[in-house]
Amino acid sequence: MTPIKACLFDLDGVIVDTAVYHYKAWKRLANSLGFDFTEHQNEQLKGVSRVRSLELVLGWGGVTKTAEEQHELATLKNTWYVEMISKMTPDEILPGAKQFLEDCRAAGLKIALGSASKNSGMILDKTGLADHFDAVIDGNKVSKAKPDPEVFLKGAEALGVQPNECVVFEDAVAGIEAAIAGGMKAVGIGLPELLGDADLVVSGLDKMTVEALGEL
């Protein structure tokens, strides 16, 4: 059994919950185009790239736009989203997340972020978590979206560890699939019925211990 040497974390829904800000920004965009956007639809955009998310949103609204118009709309949505996350504070870290990161570090484990978000740097700065990560691999450093394992494989490489020495923490099905495709252990954050392919599923990092990593 290979010992775990590193933990790789998704950001949204694992460390912080920015889904509410994505939801508000997409809803504002949909409303500006003459249709509504639901929380259920927002759930379907978890772990999906901005470009693909826009395609889905426009499809739900029955709206057709040129490639250039789509680029402008995606940029507009992101502008609204960045305005909101720029006001984030450490109070918005999910329960247990900061403590678990500190426990991992105390246990000598390496820590990386593996997120599709291009705004992860700002979020880590605003929440005071930037110094808790040894490496940050985000949407600015990868070209392939989850379930492609690129973001996690680059994280392992940046930490100087092998994929099979890593555990990935994810709240999205595509993220769990990416971890498995990369040859890593996976811990699902959320509901077992959704994330059943993970090696372990917990409701949040407040229910996770370093000791539990040894049992994966």
N, C-alpha and C positions, 0 to 999 in steps of 0.2 A: 504494500500500500504506500503510495507516494505521499510524503508529508506536504501539508499546505504551507506555502511560503508567502503567498500574496492574496489580497482581496481586491477585487475590482468592482466598483459601484456605478450603477446607473445613477443619474441625478434626480430627474423628475419622478416623484412617487416613491423614492427610496430614501434620499437624503432630505429633500425639500419637496413640497407639493406646489408646483407651478401650474398644474392643470387648470386651476380656477382662472388664472390669467390668460392662458391659451383660450379657454372657453369664452371669456369676456371679449377677447380680441376677435376671435372667429365670429362670434355672435354679432358684434358691431359691424364686421365686414358683410356678413350675410344680410343684416337688416338694411345696410346701405345699398344693397343690390335688390332689395324688395322681397326677401323671404326670411324665414326664421331658422334658427340653428339650436338644436336641443343638446342637453347634457349627455343623452344616450349616444348621439352622433359624435360628441366630443370624445367619449370613451373609445370610439373606433379609430381615433387619430393617435392614440398612444403609441409612441415609438415610431411613428410614420414621419417621413421627411416633410418639410414645409411645402415643397412643390407638389408632392403627391397628395398631401392634405388638402391643398387648394383645389386640386382636380376633383377630389371626393366631395368637397363642400359645394363646388359649382355644379357637380352632377346631381347632388341632392336638391339643389335649388332649380335645376333645369335651365341653368344659365350657360351660354357659350361665349367664350372670350378668345381673342387671338393670343398667341404666345407672348407677344409684347404686353398686352393688357394683363395677362396672368402674372407676368413678372412684376408689373406695377402693383397689382393687388397683393401679391405675396409680400412685397416690400412694405406696403402700407400696413398690413396686418402685423408684421414684425415690428414696425415703428411703434404701434400702439402697445404691443406686448412689452417691448423694451422700456417704454415709459412707465409701465406698471411695475416691472421687476426691479427697476432702478430705485424703487422705494422700499424694497424688501429689507428686513431686519433679522438679527439672529433668532428672534422669537418665532420665525417661520420654519426653523429646522424641525423636522418631524421627530416625534418622541423617541428617545433612545439613540438617535443617529449619532450625535456628537460623542456620547459616552462610548458607543461601540467602536467608533473610529479611534478613540483614545485607548480603548482596551486592546485593539488590534496592534496599535503602535507599541504599547507597553509589552505586548507579547512577542515583539520583534518581527511582526509581519509587515510586509511592504504594502502600500496602499495606492491605488490608482483610480481615477475617474474614467468611465467609459460611457460617454453620452453623445447622442446625436445633436444636442443643442449647440448652437454657435454662440450662445450667450452664457455658457457655463462659467467662464471666468468672472463675469460681472456678478453672477449669482453667488459664487463662492466668496467673492470679496465682500458683498453686501451682508452676507450671513456670518462672516468672520471665520470661514472654514478653509480658506485658501492654503493655509500652512499645515493643514491636516493631510494633504495628499503629496505623495512623492512624485507623481506624474499625472498630468491631465491630458487625456486624449478625447477630443470633442469633434463637433461638426466642422471645425476649421482644419482638422488634420486628417480626416478620412473622406473617401469618395463614395464608399458603399454603405448603404443603410442596413441596419439589422433587418432580417435574420442573418445577413452576411456577418461573419465573425471578425471582420477587419478591425473594428474599434477595440475589441478585447485582445486580439493577437498583438496589436500595436502597443496596448497597455502592458502586456506581459513582456514584450521586447524592451520597452522603456524601463521596466523594473529589473530587467536582467534575470527573469525566471522563465521556466518552461510552462507551456499552457497547462499541462497536467498537474502543476503545482499551484494552480490558481482556483479561487472560488469567485463566482460572479453573483452579485446581488441585483435582481431585476424585478420590476413589477409588470412587465409586458411580455406577452407570449413570444413576440418576435425576439425579445432580448434573451429569453430562456433558450430559444432555438439557436440563437447566435452563440451562446455559451457552449451548448452541446456540440454545435458544429465546429467550434474551436478546440474541442477536446478538454473542456474545463468542467468543473463541478458547478452546479447552479443552485442558488437559493432563491425561491420565489417570495416576493413580498406582496401578499394579497390573499386571494381566495384559492384553496386547493383545487376546486372544480375548474378553475381557469388555468392554473399554473401547474397542473398535475405532472408534467414532464420533468419538473425540477427535482433535484435530489432531496430537497427539504422545502417546505412552505411554511412561512410564519406571517403573522398579520403585520408585523413591523419590526424594525431593528431593536425596539425595546424588548422584544421577546427572543433576541438572539444573544448567544454567549460565544466567547472564543473557544470554550471547551467543546461546544457543539460542532465546531469545524473539524475537530479530530475524529468525529464519528461519520463524516461524509464519505 
